[in-house]
Amino acid sequence: MGYTDSTTWTSDESFSIRSDYEINLDDVDCSSAEWESCSFSEYHNCAHKEDVFLSCNSVDEAIEIFSDAEQALFSLVDSEGRAIEGGQLGLLLYKGGTVCDDYFDTIAANASCRNMGRSGAVQWNSHQRFGVAVQQNYDINLDNVQCSSAEWESCGYSEVHNCGHYEDVYLSCTALAEAGE
């Protein structure tokens, strides 16, 4: 399409024109940023509420937008909802809401920590560690996180979820990353 990369993507009911188009791809799974690395199906079991909306960078925009895209999307909070540093195990928040553990793995944990300016993850787990009282103060904002490297830009995800708070991710990160890491 002539773009360098995507800045964001989401899957939701954002536009009313969706029903004017047929659904042509499903189960898209890529191992790199190159279309040739992707597998997909041209048959679907989808509804338009699952349509993907993508925002892309042109070559000229990529350098300017890159620094904005590097701002932390993630934070950690303790059992009382207070912000904590990466060295402690905390409830992982994405844009102020919790992260579901579907597909979340060590690579995704490292990418989340690196987005917060840390070198990587120390540990992660899920299953209602702080109890429902704290977690119910937050919406679930992120699901189906799959990363191919420890950089957030390599991750696919959905901001629409099929989770309960018992699937929330808890994360502990290493020390702050050194410049150039």
RAMO-V616926 format. One record per backbone hydrogen bond with DSSP energy under -1.0 kcal/mol. NH is the residue of the N-H (numbers start at 1). CO is the residue of the C=O. If there is no record, write none. Layout:
# RAMO-V616926
nh={NH:NH}
co={CO:CO}
This chain:
# RAMO-V616926
nh={4:7:8:10:20:21:26:29:37:38:39:41:50:51:53:55:57:62:65:66:69:70:71:75:77:78:81:84:88:90:91:92:93:94:95:97:98:100:101:104:109:110:111:112:113:114:115:117:118:119:122:123:125:135:136:137:138:141:142:143:146:154:155:156:158:167:168:169:170:171:172:173:174:177:181}
co={57:55:55:53:17:18:41:39:34:35:29:26:47:48:10:8:5:58:61:62:65:66:68:93:91:82:78:76:85:171:77:169:75:97:73:94:139:142:167:101:105:106:107:108:109:110:111:114:113:175:172:172:170:131:132:134:135:98:98:158:156:151:152:146:143:164:165:99:125:90:123:86:120:117:178}
